Every structure is written in C-alpha cells, then in structure tokens.
Amino acid sequence: MAAYKELASVYDELMGEEIYAKFNKIITSMINKYDRTAKSVLELGCGTGNILIPLSKKFETTGLDISKEMLAIARKKDKKSKYIQADMTSFRLNKKFDVILCMYDTINHLKVFDDWQKTFKNTYNHLSEKGLFIFDFNTQAKFDSFKEPKRSWSKLMDTIVLSQTSSRNDLALWDDIILKKKGNMYKMFSDQVVEKTFPLKKVEAALISAGFKVKQIFDENGKGPNKDSRRLFVTCMKELIK
C-alpha cells in the first residue's frame, strides 16, 4: 500500500497547525537572510499544501508530490498554487525556481542514498542562479528514540486513528490503523510510513558533489548539529559549476 493513501483524509487534523507555523517561520527567515529577491518557490513532497499556502501570499508557489490523495486535498484548499504529481528523484519541469523546499523529513522517505543524491542533483538543475535549497531530515538520534515502540490514539470527528512509532534495523516506522465511521459502523484501513536516515557528513558531501554550497545547518532547538539533534534544517545555495 502506498504511504498516505488512507492517511491523507485525516492528515491535516492529525498534524495540527502549530508544526507548520514553526516550519514557515524557519523558511521565511532563511529566505530573508540569503535571498530577499526570491519570487518563486517549489516544494518537493508538498503533501496537503500546508507549507505552501502561507507562502503563496508572497511568492509564486508550486507543489510537487507523488501522492494523488494528498494533492487532491491540497488543490481543494489552495487555489493560488500549482500542484503537480511527480517523483522528486526524477521530476522534469521546464522551469527554474528561486527557492526549492523539501520539508518535514520528506527526504527521509527515500530509503536508498542514491535517491537522496538524485534529488539533490535534480533540485540543483531546477534552481535559478544562486537559488536556495532548504530542507530538513530526521537523524539517527530521532530513530533511536523509537527503539521502544510508542503507541497513541486520536479521535478526529468521525475517525479514530491508532498510531505506533517504532524502529527496525536502520528504519523508522509510523504504523497507523484508521477507523472511519460509516453510519453505525466503522471501516478499518491501515497505512505505514517508513523512513531512512544517513550521517550528516555523508549528506553534506552529496550536496557539495551536486554543486551546492552549504550555508547553514541547525537543529530543532536552533543549535548547531550535535549528538542529541533529532531534526536538522539545512540551507544550501546553488553555485555555478565552472
């Protein structure tokens, strides 16, 4: 089953708005710091459009995602942005952008490092001169926190979501059982999200190899990378290869 196929319908309620406000604050601060002239933004793995909607007030915005279910919701919510179904490792758009985003550990969904490298190079090719690539990823410290499975549940209108986070080998797993009320009965669906991470040094080397200059890296607490960092935010700039 493709990830988010069933989860898409309850994704916004499940995630809430607070996390996206934090991410948008980081994105805006990085753009203001490194490229105040930026006019266009592309988001890879845009989901239901929660990152792009506030950005669309200032920028020309485009979202790309592989999930048609998530995109269907994004298009209903956001009439200003353009949404495209495509794979971020291989998309081809006849356009360059001033800023490309890949937020909320979307890159971790790629379980083979070659796909991270393809995404970095593809991103480079779609950026304008001195364009910015801003992304984040979950680290091994985050994965290690899942060694003991954690279970939770949420009641959302007519839907109940039972969730478990765990780790297996070098993967992190989010397993969800979704119970949707249909009349006097509930219909059950399941969904699973699997993530993979890689060491920061390996990620940095791949970015440099793709042609980027790494401008800034910090964690969820605004500190530099350290052994306790669970999420790292990375801002890169496209350098022209001579």
Sequence and secondary structure as in RCSB ss.txt:
>XXXX:A:sequence
MAAYKELASVYDELMGEEIYAKFNKIITSMINKYDRTAKSVLELGCGTGNILIPLSKKFETTGLDISKEMLAIAR
KKDKKSKYIQADMTSFRLNKKFDVILCMYDTINHLKVFDDWQKTFKNTYNHLSEKGLFIFDFNTQAKFDSFKEPK
RSWSKLMDTIVLSQTSSRNDLALWDDIILKKKGNMYKMFSDQVVEKTFPLKKVEAALISAGFKVKQIFDENGKGP
NKDSRRLFVTCMKELIK
>XXXX:A:secstr
  TTTTGGGGHHHHH SHHHHHHHHHHHHHHHHH TT  EEEEET TTSTTHHHHTTTSEEEEEES HHHHHHHH
HH SSSEEEE  TTT   S  EEEEEE TTGGGG  SHHHHHHHHHHHHHTEEEEEEEEEEEE HHHHHTTSS E
EEEEEETTEEEEEEEEEETTEEEEEEEEEEEETTEEEEEEEEEEEE   HHHHHHHHHHHTEEEEEEEETTS   
 TT SEEEEEEEE    
